[in-house]
Structure formats: C-alpha cells, structure tokens
Amino acid sequence: MAYVATRGGERAIEQAERLFREELGTIDMARVAAIRQSMPYLIDRVMGEASLFDEDMAALALAQTGGELSEAVLVLRAWRTTQPRLAVAAPLLQEDLLTQRRISAAFKDIPGGQILGPTLDYSHRVLATDVLEGKPFAPPAVEPAAKPAPAHQPSLADWQRQQGLVAPAQDSHVAPDDIPDLTREPILFPASRAHRLQSLARAETGGVLALGYAAMRGYGNAHPTVNELRLAEAEVVVRHPSGTPFSAGRVRVCQAEVTSKEKGGYLELGFAASFGWNEVKVIAAATLDLNSAEAPVGSPVHEEFYLYHTESVEASGFCIHFKLPHYVTFQSVLDAMRDAKAKAAATPVEAEQMEPAE
C-alpha cells in the first residue's frame, strides 16, 4: 500500500498523546502494585501473551496503556527484546510442578485425586453491589484441609499409558539449542509441533477461544473432554557458569490435555501450556492442537489459519494501521468511481472520446 507521510503536525501529534496520558494521570509504584494485587489473572494473561514472566512489568504495561490489552502486550514484548538472554532453563516435568489445581473431566478417580484449587467454576456469578454503597466485600477465610493434597502430582497421561489407553511415549531427548525458537525464527508451514505449541502459548486469548470454540462446534473434528487441567508453579532451574544447577525462582504456569477420539487403538491427546493461569485459553488451544492434523486447508481451525490470526501484536497492528493516512490509494478509488460514472452518463460519442488513445 502507498502511504502519505504526516508532516507539519508534530505539535498536534504530541498533544494527542498528552491527552491520552492526562486521562491516566500519574503512574507510580503504588498504582502498579495495586494492579498487580487486584488483577492477578489479567496480569497472567498479559505475561502469557508477551512471553515474559514479570508481574511488575506486566502491571506497569497495563497502567501505562490504560488497560488496553493489545497495547500492553506490545510494549511488554518490545521491552523483552531489549533484555539479554542469560540462560536456558531445564525442561519441566509434570510431576515436578507445585500443583495448586488439578482436575479431570475424563476420569473421576485419578492418581492423586481431583484438586479443585482456586476457581469460580462452582460459584454464583453475582456482583457484590454493596461495595458501591460503601460496604467492603471481604471474602470468607479458607478453611484448612483435614488432609492437604501433596504438592507434587503424577502425570495422568503416564497413568493412561500404563493402562494401555495412550500410546507409549517416544524418546524426546532434544538439546535445548535444537528446539526452534518462535521469537527468533519465523514460523513455516506445515509447522513443527514445537512451533505450534509455542505460538499457541503466546496467542491472544480471545482469538484462541473463538477458534477453539469453532473447532468444538463443528468446523473441526473435535468435541473435547478435558483429560487433565493443571494450575501450578514451576521451579526455573538454570545452570550456574560453574556448572551447578540452581533454582532462579518460580513462575505460574497452566496446562491442559484434551481428548476426543482414538487413533490406532489409543486416545489422541491435544496439549497446550502457557505462562500464568489462563484455563480457557489452554483448553481452547489444546483443542486446536488436537484438531490440527485433520482440519482441511481454508478451514478457520486449520493450523495456518489459527496460528496467523491469533498472533495478537501482528493482528492488532495490521488492524490499527488502517487508521494511518491512505489518501493516495483511497483517492485512486474515488477517481475510478468518478470515471465510471462519467462514462455511464455520457453519450456513445462522448464515451468513445473518453477512451485512452492506443
């Protein structure tokens, strides 16, 4: 497309940004801390879509953009690109996760048991309107469990393999340097599963939900059952330059496995995982992963379609760029319309005179 550069309006552009900033007011550490404390699941969503686990930076991005999610993800990704990559963490195993919520819709009695953890699944969706009348909403205290669940829970898929329900695991000892990195290598189609899962991990939640829902409703061959859904904290284990492995801290992670069909006598599993706790995203993403192999080209749940169209920064940037000046291209459309109307209204002789010379 051809663009006309905006010139001579530097002051107007500067004032437009000032108007936006003025509405937000002063941003200080107190506001950042309040956003981080009061909206942890929104923080998780921004961190997941930005591929960066830093709660303070995510809260700052939300404060600085007024809560506009695509802008917050954009500025956080931009900041991320300025930071050095110090090390590659060790792979995570399900049984090593510090699990806080773990449920299965496929099996009632699973090894380790169902752990409901923090959820609104079974609550009434009622607004606490008394807060607007000056009466604070104080949630009741959590009662300690008579027998707390172990922090580490086994992999349900491993148990299913022992039962002959899921195909035996293949040896996947891959050197970290051999794993493709979506932030450094463009995705190519057909995509490797590593690229697909990385893309879904940082895809825009609403887009993943919409297309995952499309797969569930009939555009894909999937009516998923949640095999295992897990919210957990993961130790980030890296290796010191001296060679000693150590924990650099913990990050919140979520993952989902879904199944809906069998192939070759085994249940097929779709998988997805992401930074932060974002259940609806990983369930929808795992459904798309499960559906990828059979969706026809051109389908809204075909791999190339959903991987391109759930990339939040690129999608929002492309949409928003239409606000930029398109005077030249749009004027050419108007010229063509005027020319067509003039020819339609002209007499045959006049129309012939309008034709360009050979």
GUBANU-442874 format. One record per residue: residue in three letters; x, y, z negated of N, C-alpha, C in turn. Coordinates in steps of 0.001 Angstrom, whole numbers, plus 500000, padded with zeros to 6 digits. Layout:
PT   rest       nx       ny       nz      cax      cay      caz       cx       cy       cz
PT    ala        X        Y        Z        X        Y        Z        X        Y        Z
...
***
This chain:
PT   rest       nx       ny       nz      cax      cay      caz       cx       cy       cz
PT    met   500838   498807   500000   500000   500000   500000   500877   501249   500000
PT    ala   500341   502323   500548   501061   503587   500526   500526   504451   499399
PT    tyr   501433   505064   498669   501041   505941   497577   501526   507357   497866
PT    val   500814   508320   497333   501261   509706   497373   501784   510052   495990
PT    ala   503034   510465   495913   503624   510785   494608   502915   511983   493996
PT    thr   502695   511925   492693   502091   513042   491975   503176   514042   491632
PT    arg   503068   515252   492151   504103   516255   491918   503478   517522   491365
PT    gly   504285   518232   490608   503840   519519   490108   502888   519442   488940
PT    gly   502602   518239   488458   501658   518111   487351   502297   517586   486093
PT    glu   503603   517879   485915   504303   517340   484749   503653   517773   483447
PT    arg   503259   519025   483378   502662   519531   482131   501316   518858   481887
PT    ala   500515   518691   482941   499218   518041   482784   499392   516596   482324
PT    ile   500381   515909   482902   500641   514531   482510   501067   514466   481049
PT    glu   501936   515372   480660   502400   515400   479268   501249   515675   478304
PT    gln   500364   516602   478684   499237   516930   477808   498237   515770   477729
PT    ala   498096   515029   478825   497192   513878   478803   497666   512840   477784
PT    glu   498972   512602   477757   499494   511666   476762   499332   512230   475354
PT    arg   499543   513540   475206   499384   514152   473879   497943   514018   473372
PT    leu   496981   514140   474293   495581   513963   473889   495353   512562   473330
PT    phe   495939   511568   474001   495805   510192   473536   496452   510026   472164
PT    arg   497677   510550   472015   498390   510407   470744   497702   511174   469621
PT    glu   497122   512333   469950   496467   513142   468926   495290   512406   468305
PT    glu   494565   511666   469141   493415   510924   468632   493851   509833   467650
PT    leu   495024   509258   467877   495523   508210   466986   496090   508773   465691
PT    gly   496593   510001   465747   497164   510598   464543   498560   510077   464246
PT    thr   499023   510395   463064   500370   509998   462647   500433   508500   462382
PT    ile   501448   507876   462928   501674   506447   462697   502841   506307   461735
PT    asp   502599   505662   460627   503663   505442   459647   503661   503986   459208
PT    met   504595   503637   458348   504726   502251   457922   503488   501788   457165
PT    ala   502803   502705   456485   501595   502330   455743   500514   501834   456698
PT    arg   500369   502519   457851   499363   502070   458819   499763   500729   459422
PT    val   501024   500577   459756   501499   499311   460313   501243   498174   459331
PT    ala   501546   498410   458051   501330   497378   457033   499848   497052   456881
PT    ala   498989   498079   456972   497550   497854   456840   497025   496997   457994
PT    ile   497492   497275   459224   497065   496486   460383   497539   495046   460232
PT    arg   498768   494889   459804   499320   493536   459647   498545   492749   458596
PT    gln   498184   493406   457510   497498   492709   456414   496040   492426   456733
PT    ser   495373   493372   457393   493929   493253   457568   493518   492503   458835
PT    met   494412   492374   459811   494051   491720   461073   495086   490679   461475
PT    pro   495324   489675   460635   496375   488694   460958   496112   487905   462225
PT    tyr   494851   487618   462550   494577   486823   463746   494743   487652   465018
PT    leu   494508   488944   464931   494788   489819   466065   496295   489942   466266
PT    ile   497024   490042   465162   498487   490061   465234   498985   488782   465903
PT    asp   498423   487649   465515   498824   486374   466108   498577   486361   467610
PT    arg   497442   486903   468028   497127   486917   469459   498143   487751   470230
PT    val   498478   488915   469714   499443   489786   470403   500813   489118   470454
PT    met   501237   488510   469355   502540   487843   469340   502573   486689   470332
PT    gly   501485   485921   470386   501449   484795   471307   501525   485232   472749
PT    glu   500794   486277   473109   500773   486733   474491   502042   487483   474870
PT    ala   502751   487997   473869   504007   488701   474136   505221   487784   474069
PT    ser   505034   486536   473639   506136   485581   473484   507174   486089   472482
PT    leu   506719   486722   471438   507635   487237   470425   506972   487148   469062
PT    phe   507596   486422   468146   507026   486318   466804   507687   487363   465919
PT    asp   507017   488489   465757   507460   489554   464856   506206   490317   464443
PT    glu   505729   490033   463250   504441   490591   462819   504476   492103   462697
PT    asp   505568   492658   462209   505660   494117   462093   505646   494781   463466
PT    met   506392   494215   464409   506433   494799   465747   505070   494683   466437
PT    ala   504377   493573   466222   503045   493418   466810   502073   494427   466212
PT    ala   502142   494630   464910   501280   495622   464262   501605   497022   464753
PT    leu   502883   497321   464932   503284   498629   465461   502759   498818   466879
PT    ala   502838   497777   467698   502332   497870   469073   500842   498172   469083
PT    leu   500090   497534   468191   498655   497807   468109   498384   499228   467641
PT    ala   499146   499683   466650   498964   501050   466146   499285   502073   467228
PT    gln   500356   501832   467969   500831   502787   468960   499926   502862   470182
PT    thr   499183   501782   470459   498314   501753   471643   496841   501868   471287
PT    gly   496544   502131   470026   495153   502282   469622   494368   500984   469665
PT    gly   495068   499853   469629   494391   498566   469657   494043   498073   471042
PT    glu   494559   498725   472091   494326   498273   473461   495250   497078   473709
PT    leu   494666   495879   473787   495463   494661   473716   496458   494523   474858
PT    ser   496037   494774   476082   496969   494587   477193   498140   495553   477091
PT    glu   497890   496781   476613   498976   497740   476420   499889   497304   475286
PT    ala   499296   496784   474201   500104   496331   473067   501014   495188   473483
PT    val   500486   494240   474258   501307   493126   474735   502401   493642   475656
PT    leu   502066   494604   476512   503046   495154   477443   504218   495798   476704
PT    val   503938   496671   475723   505039   497355   475040   505856   496378   474192
PT    leu   505191   495333   473665   505933   494358   472869   506819   493500   473764
PT    arg   506321   493119   474934   507166   492377   475872   508330   493239   476343
PT    ala   508061   494516   476591   509131   495413   477040   510222   495526   475976
PT    trp   509820   495648   474709   510813   495720   473631   511578   494418   473531
PT    arg   510874   493312   473735   511514   491998   473644   512657   491858   474646
PT    thr   512485   492429   475842   513515   492286   476874   514799   493021   476508
PT    thr   514747   493943   475547   515944   494687   475156   516761   493967   474094
PT    gln   516234   492874   473565   516903   492190   472455   517790   491048   472959
PT    pro   518942   490871   472324   519826   489774   472742   519254   488419   472348
PT    arg   519569   487410   473120   519166   486037   472803   520333   485388   472064
PT    leu   520155   485155   470774   521255   484704   469930   521432   483193   469927
PT    ala   520341   482453   469985   520442   481002   469865   519167   480361   470384
PT    val   519229   479056   470602   518068   478255   470975   517724   477365   469797
PT    ala   516489   477438   469323   516075   476668   468149   515925   475198   468508
PT    ala   516020   474373   467481   515842   472935   467658   514386   472633   468004
PT    pro   514128   471560   468744   512740   471194   469080   511911   470943   467826
PT    leu   510609   471211   467932   509683   470982   466822   509001   469633   466988
PT    leu   508883   468910   465911   508137   467657   465893   506891   467851   465046
PT    gln   505777   467252   465484   504517   467448   464774   504623   467081   463306
PT    glu   505277   465969   463018   505342   465512   461623   506207   466412   460742
PT    asp   506978   467336   461351   507801   468250   460564   507095   469574   460283
PT    leu   505962   469815   460925   505235   471069   460718   504632   471125   459315
PT    leu   504630   472308   458732   503965   472531   457443   502499   472827   457753
PT    thr   501683   471792   457747   500321   471860   458264   499358   472439   457245
PT    gln   498540   473401   457696   497532   474001   456831   496109   473677   457289
PT    arg   495972   473293   458527   494656   472897   459054   494894   471847   460116
PT    arg   494140   470737   460029   494311   469646   460991   493014   468863   461060
PT    ile   492366   468914   462204   491086   468229   462365   491087   467451   463671
PT    ser   490198   466483   463743   489988   465718   464961   488496   465528   465151
PT    ala   488032   465801   466365   486633   465540   466709   486465   464157   467310
PT    ala   487576   463470   467561   487515   462159   468197   487452   461027   467180
PT    phe   488079   461211   466032   488138   460167   465012   487827   460777   463652
PT    lys   486990   460109   462885   486655   460609   461550   487777   460340   460566
PT    asp   488229   459106   460513   489263   458717   459559   490599   458640   460292
PT    ile   491345   459712   460231   492650   459758   460879   493736   459664   459817
PT    pro   494906   459160   460159   496001   459101   459183   496284   460481   458604
PT    gly   496253   460590   457288   496448   461878   456636   495146   462591   456323
PT    gly   494052   462189   456995   492743   462769   456719   492509   464091   457432
PT    gln   491249   464490   457445   490856   465779   458013   491171   466876   456999
PT    ile   491826   467932   457451   492173   469065   456586   491528   470304   457184
PT    leu   490466   470781   456535   489726   471902   457116   490539   473188   457129
PT    gly   491274   473466   456060   492098   474663   456033   491285   475929   456178
PT    pro   491928   477048   456557   491218   478322   456695   490401   478354   457985
PT    thr   489095   478541   457875   488242   478575   459067   486892   479199   458737
PT    leu   486265   479762   459758   484893   480263   459655   483912   479322   460352
PT    asp   484383   478143   460746   483553   477238   461534   482216   476919   460881
PT    tyr   482203   476818   459575   481012   476330   458870   480314   477439   458086
PT    ser   480628   478679   458409   480063   479805   457657   478973   480497   458461
PT    his   478147   481277   457769   477148   482112   458430   477825   483375   458952
PT    arg   477509   483739   460175   478080   484962   460764   477203   486143   460371
PT    val   477433   486670   459182   476625   487762   458635   477543   488918   458267
PT    leu   477216   490113   458750   478013   491288   458412   477816   491679   456952
PT    ala   478900   492025   456297   478839   492497   454906   478540   493993   454932
PT    thr   477270   494342   455248   476902   495753   455424   476967   496550   454131
PT    asp   477023   495861   452997   477134   496585   451733   478422   497406   451667
PT    val   479411   496990   452426   480682   497725   452436   480458   499152   452903
PT    leu   479544   499336   453869   479274   500681   454389   478552   501555   453376
PT    glu   478029   500942   452332   477363   501683   451265   478258   501854   450049
PT    gly   479545   501588   450247   480497   501801   449171   480688   500628   448230
PT    lys   480161   499460   448598   480315   498276   447739   481336   497339   448373
PT    pro   482520   497249   447816   483576   496420   448421   483158   494961   448516
PT    phe   483627   494314   449570   483386   492886   449752   484596   492130   449232
PT    ala   484416   491431   448147   485504   490657   447541   485203   489176   447710
PT    pro   485966   488460   448515   485684   487039   448724   485910   486248   447442
PT    pro   485133   485197   447222   485338   484368   446039   486688   483668   446098
PT    ala   487232   483408   444941   488543   482780   444876   488486   481337   445371
PT    val   489567   480884   445954   489672   479494   446419   489906   478596   445213
PT    glu   489112   477536   445146   489287   476590   444052   490391   475594   444397
PT    pro   491306   475356   443501   492389   474404   443800   491858   472998   444023
PT    ala   492437   472301   444975   492003   470948   445302   492439   469974   444211
PT    ala   491588   468993   443962   491940   467983   442962   493167   467203   443398
PT    lys   493259   466978   444712   494412   466257   445251   494832   466959   446540
PT    pro   495783   467886   446473   496188   468626   447672   496704   467684   448756
PT    ala   496388   468023   449992   496875   467234   451123   498366   467451   451288
PT    pro   499087   466436   451708   500524   466604   451970   500763   467675   453029
PT    ala   501833   468419   452871   502143   469488   453823   502510   468931   455185
PT    his   503107   467769   455228   503517   467162   456496   502524   466073   456878
PT    gln   502039   466137   458104   501030   465203   458592   501543   464483   459831
PT    pro   501228   463204   459977   501714   462454   461136   501025   462889   462426
PT    ser   501626   462527   463524   501051   462803   464836   499923   461818   465108
PT    leu   498750   462335   465441   497631   461463   465761   497892   460688   467049
PT    ala   498550   461333   468023   498835   460658   469283   499762   459461   469060
PT    asp   500703   459578   468123   501582   458443   467825   500781   457278   467248
PT    trp   499818   457604   466388   498957   456559   465831   498143   455896   466943
PT    gln   497656   456695   467893   496897   456147   469009   497766   455261   469896
PT    arg   499026   455621   470040   499937   454765   470815   500097   453411   470142
PT    gln   500149   453413   468828   500266   452148   468094   499014   451296   468284
PT    gln   497864   451957   468502   496617   451235   468728   496417   450847   470194
PT    gly   497341   451236   471056   497214   450943   472473   496228   451831   473197
PT    leu   495897   452993   472621   494917   453899   473228   495569   454949   474121
PT    val   496809   455288   473835   497554   456290   474592   498817   455633   475130
PT    ala   499218   456006   476341   500387   455403   476974   501633   455625   476118
PT    pro   502546   454670   476104   503785   454831   475333   504521   456103   475736
PT    ala   505131   456735   474753   505860   457981   475007   507104   457698   475829
PT    gln   507394   458583   476766   508599   458456   477564   509748   459180   476894
PT    asp   510949   458668   477100   512128   459307   476540   512292   460674   477182
PT    ser   512277   461718   476368   512330   463093   476902   513458   463881   476272
PT    his   514597   463244   476063   515738   463956   475501   516333   464854   476587
PT    val   515958   466109   476537   516400   467086   477531   517249   468135   476831
PT    ala   518374   468457   477423   519229   469502   476852   518508   470834   476936
PT    pro   518628   471679   475890   517924   472971   475907   518191   473790   477157
PT    asp   519420   473717   477672   519754   474513   478857   519039   474012   480107
PT    asp   518528   472783   480064   517841   472218   481231   516343   472503   481227
PT    ile   515838   473091   480153   514417   473416   480078   514170   474732   480815
PT    pro   513264   474762   481778   513024   476014   482514   512495   477103   481589
PT    asp   512887   478334   481856   512509   479474   481027   511676   480425   481873
PT    leu   510388   480502   481566   509469   481316   482356   509831   482796   482316
PT    thr   510490   483254   481245   510847   484668   481136   512052   485017   482002
PT    arg   512734   483993   482536   513922   484246   483347   513825   483651   484752
PT    glu   512910   482711   484935   512760   482059   486237   511316   482203   486703
PT    pro   511101   482588   487955   509721   482703   488445   509075   481328   488529
PT    ile   507786   481289   488300   507060   480023   488386   506809   479683   489843
PT    leu   507036   478425   490193   506817   477944   491543   505778   476831   491502
PT    phe   505085   476634   492612   504021   475635   492661   504357   474543   493666
PT    pro   504059   473299   493327   503434   472871   492070   504377   473085   490890
PT    ala   503819   473571   489785   504623   473920   488627   504987   472674   487826
PT    ser   506168   472692   487244   506510   471637   486302   505628   471795   485071
PT    arg   505450   470722   484318   504589   470820   483141   505196   471785   482110
PT    ala   506519   471825   482029   507166   472753   481102   506806   474192   481440
PT    his   506836   474525   482745   506448   475875   483159   504974   476122   482867
PT    arg   504131   475125   483142   502695   475287   482924   502387   475555   481460
PT    leu   502980   474778   480572   502695   474950   479146   503260   476266   478616
PT    gln   504413   476688   479147   504951   477987   478743   504023   479114   479183
PT    ser   503530   479018   480408   502646   480054   480925   501351   480118   480123
PT    leu   500783   478959   479797   499553   478926   479007   499806   479428   477584
PT    ala   501001   479195   477059   501308   479628   475688   501224   481138   475553
PT    arg   501573   481866   476609   501547   483329   476502   500493   483965   477407
PT    ala   499568   483147   477883   498498   483657   478738   497498   484480   477928
PT    glu   496744   485305   478629   495746   486160   477983   494592   485308   477471
PT    thr   494260   485491   476206   493288   484627   475543   491938   484617   476250
PT    gly   491424   485783   476589   490112   485849   477240   490105   485160   478589
PT    gly   491191   485317   479359   491264   484667   480658   491329   483152   480533
PT    val   492129   482674   479571   492224   481228   479351   490868   480675   478919
PT    leu   490189   481394   478036   488873   480957   477582   487887   480896   478746
PT    ala   487868   481933   479586   486921   481968   480704   487154   480804   481665
PT    leu   488413   480552   482027   488692   479497   482992   488627   478122   482348
PT    gly   489004   478021   481071   488813   476759   480366   487338   476413   480263
PT    tyr   486527   477412   480019   485079   477217   479968   484545   476778   481325
PT    ala   485112   477370   482390   484707   476961   483742   485021   475494   483982
PT    ala   486190   475047   483491   486551   473633   483641   485583   472741   482873
PT    met   485168   473206   481705   484259   472410   480878   482858   472333   481487
PT    arg   482432   473401   482178   481063   473474   482662   480847   472763   483992
PT    gly   481911   472423   484704   481671   471701   485934   482613   472012   487070
PT    tyr   483401   473109   486980   484365   473379   488040   485555   472431   487951
PT    gly   485719   471798   486809   486775   470811   486643   486181   469507   486140
PT    asn   486997   468480   486210   486540   467161   485791   486935   466951   484337
PT    ala   486371   467773   483452   486775   467680   482045   485624   468087   481134
PT    his   485264   467208   480241   484365   467541   479132   485137   467153   477871
PT    pro   485949   468074   477358   486979   467680   476394   486442   467317   475022
PT    thr   487130   466385   474402   486984   466090   472984   488299   466469   472324
PT    val   488210   467223   471246   489438   467638   470562   490027   466429   469842
PT    asn   491124   465958   470378   491809   464825   469776   492472   465238   468463
PT    glu   493179   466368   468510   493784   466927   467291   493983   468414   467474
PT    leu   493593   469173   466462   493821   470612   466408   494601   470895   465143
PT    arg   495668   471660   465273   496545   471853   464115   496990   473316   464022
PT    leu   496839   473884   462822   497423   475176   462475   498527   474911   461465
PT    ala   499680   475502   461700   500813   475144   460853   501846   476259   460837
PT    glu   502844   476057   460006   504047   476877   460016   505211   475975   460407
PT    ala   506102   476519   461209   507226   475732   461711   508536   476360   461274
PT    glu   509438   475522   460814   510789   475976   460495   511547   476237   461799
PT    val   512168   477401   461894   513000   477726   463048   514428   477328   462703
PT    val   514833   476193   463193   516162   475657   462871   517125   475980   464009
PT    val   518166   476713   463691   519196   477062   464671   520549   476614   464140
PT    arg   521518   476630   465013   522854   476175   464636   523781   477368   464450
PT    his   524411   477426   463293   525388   478462   462992   526612   478282   463896
PT    pro   527331   479381   464222   528545   479222   465049   529538   478203   464501
PT    ser   529484   477979   463188   530377   476978   462600   529919   475558   462906
PT    gly   528683   475419   463432   528156   474101   463747   527124   473595   462778
PT    thr   526881   474319   461689   525933   473882   460666   524516   474337   461015
PT    pro   523550   473425   461092   522161   473845   461331   521555   474448   460067
PT    phe   520716   475460   460239   520054   476081   459097   518717   476650   459541
PT    ser   517830   476891   458568   516516   477462   458857   516604   478981   458847
PT    ala   516199   479595   459961   516187   481053   460066   514867   481646   459607
PT    gly   513925   480816   459158   512623   481288   458701   511515   480422   459264
PT    arg   510288   480865   459075   509126   480130   459560   508283   481009   460470
PT    val   507610   480360   461407   506664   481055   462276   505346   480289   462250
PT    arg   504252   481018   462423   502941   480376   462501   502737   479879   463927
PT    val   502281   478644   464048   502042   478043   465354   500707   477318   465332
PT    cys   500130   477133   466497   498920   476319   466624   499076   475428   467839
PT    gln   498392   474305   467806   498456   473380   468937   497160   472600   469022
PT    ala   496873   472140   470209   495671   471341   470428   495974   470248   471432
PT    glu   495404   469080   471185   495375   467985   472145   493912   467681   472423
PT    val   493557   467566   473689   492184   467221   474043   492207   466026   474984
PT    thr   491113   465294   475010   490984   464155   475909   489555   464086   476401
PT    ser   489364   463515   477591   488002   463354   478101   487867   462136   478993
PT    lys   488958   461501   479323   488892   460416   480288   490089   459497   480096
PT    glu   489999   458357   480744   491110   457404   480680   491673   457184   482072
PT    lys   492934   456803   482103   493608   456544   483364   494582   455399   483143
PT    gly   494442   454356   483925   495319   453213   483786   495168   452496   482461
PT    gly   493972   452565   481880   493731   451877   480618   494129   452666   479390
PT    tyr   494530   453932   479564   494932   454776   478435   494178   456100   478480
PT    leu   493975   456683   477307   493405   458023   477232   494411   459036   477759
PT    glu   493933   459970   478578   494785   461076   479011   494665   462203   478000
PT    leu   495775   462870   477717   495785   463968   476762   496213   465253   477455
PT    gly   495453   466325   477207   495881   467661   477581   496432   468340   476350
PT    phe   497440   469164   476516   498131   469748   475358   498358   471231   475581
PT    ala   498350   471983   474490   498731   473394   474536   499186   473801   473143
PT    ala   500084   474770   473098   500574   475302   471828   500913   476772   472025
PT    ser   500945   477515   470928   501227   478940   471031   501713   479468   469693
PT    phe   502416   480598   469740   502707   481342   468522   501401   481779   467874
PT    gly   501417   481889   466549   500241   482381   465842   499135   481347   465798
PT    trp   498034   481725   465159   496873   480850   465034   495774   481376   465943
PT    asn   495493   480645   466999   494522   481072   468006   493865   479812   468566
PT    glu   492895   479289   467820   492326   477984   468127   491638   477936   469478
PT    val   490810   478931   469778   490031   478873   471017   490947   478890   472227
PT    lys   492051   479591   472125   492982   479649   473251   493625   478298   473506
PT    val   494133   477641   472463   494845   476387   472706   493885   475269   473119
PT    ile   492638   475304   472642   491677   474294   473089   491369   474488   474577
PT    ala   491109   475741   474974   490823   476016   476384   492049   475723   477252
PT    ala   493235   476089   476757   494464   475860   477522   494745   474369   477673
PT    ala   494525   473589   476617   494729   472144   476705   493759   471519   477698
PT    thr   492549   472069   477790   491575   471581   478772   492065   471843   480190
PT    leu   492641   473016   480418   493184   473317   481742   494370   472408   482059
PT    asp   495205   472149   481066   496330   471234   481273   495829   469844   481643
PT    leu   494788   469387   480969   494219   468063   481247   493615   468004   482644
PT    asn   493071   469122   483090   492344   469169   484352   493242   469414   485562
PT    ser   494511   469801   485306   495370   470299   486381   495567   469325   487526
PT    ala   495721   468056   487208   496104   467091   488235   495027   466888   489300
PT    glu   493755   467106   488971   492677   466736   489890   491893   467911   490454
PT    ala   492135   469117   489972   491369   470259   490474   491762   470557   491915
PT    pro   490793   470718   492819   491123   470985   494222   491677   472399   494403
PT    val   492514   472560   495432   493058   473877   495754   491903   474830   496057
PT    gly   491971   476028   495495   490897   477000   495668   489907   477010   494531
PT    ser   489917   475973   493716   489039   475929   492550   489519   476922   491511
PT    pro   488602   477562   490767   489037   478510   489727   489817   477860   488601
PT    val   489815   476527   488544   490588   475869   487495   491755   475090   488098
PT    his   492090   475395   489347   493307   474834   489935   494509   475521   489309
PT    glu   495593   474785   489160   496777   475267   488453   497258   476634   488945
PT    glu   497407   476781   490247   497924   478043   490773   496973   479203   490454
PT    phe   495670   478924   490505   494692   479975   490235   494778   480442   488790
PT    tyr   494697   479503   487826   494610   479959   486439   495947   480440   485886
PT    leu   497072   479920   486399   498353   480413   485894   498616   481840   486364
PT    tyr   498239   482143   487595   498409   483513   488086   497452   484481   487391
PT    his   496209   484059   487197   495181   485005   486793   494973   485096   485285
PT    thr   495794   484406   484503   495750   484590   483049   497031   485234   482541
PT    glu   497884   485694   483457   499097   486420   483075   498695   487863   482778
PT    ser   498594   488194   481488   497917   489423   481075   498589   490693   481562
PT    val   499902   490771   481469   500578   492012   481843   500470   492256   483347
PT    glu   500704   491212   484131   500620   491373   485587   499186   491664   486022
PT    ala   498212   490936   485438   496823   491123   485839   496320   492520   485469
PT    ser   496579   492948   484230   496104   494275   483818   496834   495368   484586
PT    gly   498140   495157   484839   498889   496158   485597   498365   496310   487015
PT    phe   498037   495189   487652   497519   495254   489016   496165   495945   489046
PT    cys   495330   495627   488055   494008   496253   487999   494123   497759   487751
PT    ile   494957   498129   486803   495068   499533   486411   495759   500367   487487
PT    his   496604   499724   488307   497332   500519   489298   496387   501153   490316
PT    phe   495156   500665   490405   494213   501268   491348   493779   502664   490905
PT    lys   494144   503048   489681   493882   504426   489251   494888   505407   489846
PT    leu   496018   504902   490334   497039   505778   490897   496556   506363   492223
PT    pro   497171   507469   492662   496727   508096   493919   496829   507146   495109
PT    his   495721   507001   495814   495654   506219   497046   495099   507112   498159
PT    tyr   495497   508377   498144   494891   509346   499048   495111   508978   500516
PT    val   496313   508528   500853   496623   508266   502264   495807   507091   502780
PT    thr   495826   505975   502043   495097   504800   502518   493598   505035   502539
PT    phe   493087   505735   501521   491645   505973   501488   491245   506948   502587
PT    gln   492115   507950   502876   491809   508896   503950   491746   508177   505291
PT    ser   492594   507173   505487   492561   506427   506752   491239   505673   506899
PT    val   490696   505179   505784   489394   504516   505822   488313   505513   506227
PT    leu   488367   506716   505636   487376   507742   505975   487485   508158   507436
PT    asp   488721   508276   507931   488917   508649   509340   488307   507595   510251
PT    ala   488506   506345   509916   487933   505270   510738   486409   505301   510699
PT    met   485833   505589   509513   484375   505681   509408   483842   506832   510251
PT    arg   484493   507989   510160   484033   509160   510922   484119   508902   512424
PT    asp   485219   508255   512833   485399   507960   514247   484314   507008   514745
PT    ala   484004   505983   513945   482968   505028   514338   481610   505697   514431
PT    lys   481292   506595   513492   480009   507295   513529   479913   508235   514718
PT    ala   481049   508896   515024   481039   509822   516159   480804   509068   517461
PT    lys   481439   507888   517603   481247   507100   518816   479819   506573   518913
PT    ala   479241   506222   517783   477870   505711   517798   476870   506780   518195
PT    ala   477165   508026   517830   476237   509119   518140   476476   509730   519507
PT    ala   477605   509411   520156   477954   510039   521426   477223   509386   522587
PT    thr   477103   510126   523681   476568   509574   524915   477615   508646   525519
PT    pro   477220   507785   526468   478203   506881   527095   479396   507616   527686
PT    val   479156   508772   528322   480260   509524   528932   481190   510051   527844
PT    glu   480595   510618   526769   481411   511145   525680   482191   510026   524993
PT    ala   481557   508853   524840   482232   507723   524189   483424   507277   525023
PT    glu   483258   507292   526358   484370   506897   527220   485521   507869   527126
PT    gln   485204   509145   526968   486245   510172   526835   486997   510050   525511
PT    met   486306   509482   524502   486939   509312   523183   487959   508175   523161
PT    glu   487819   507244   524141   488729   506103   524142   490138   506574   524423
PT    pro   491141   506029   523726   492529   506437   523976   492969   506021   525364
PT    ala   493846   506808   525935   494353   506507   527283   495259   505284   527243
PT    glu   495218   504527   528372   496059   503324   528459   497526   503735   528532
***
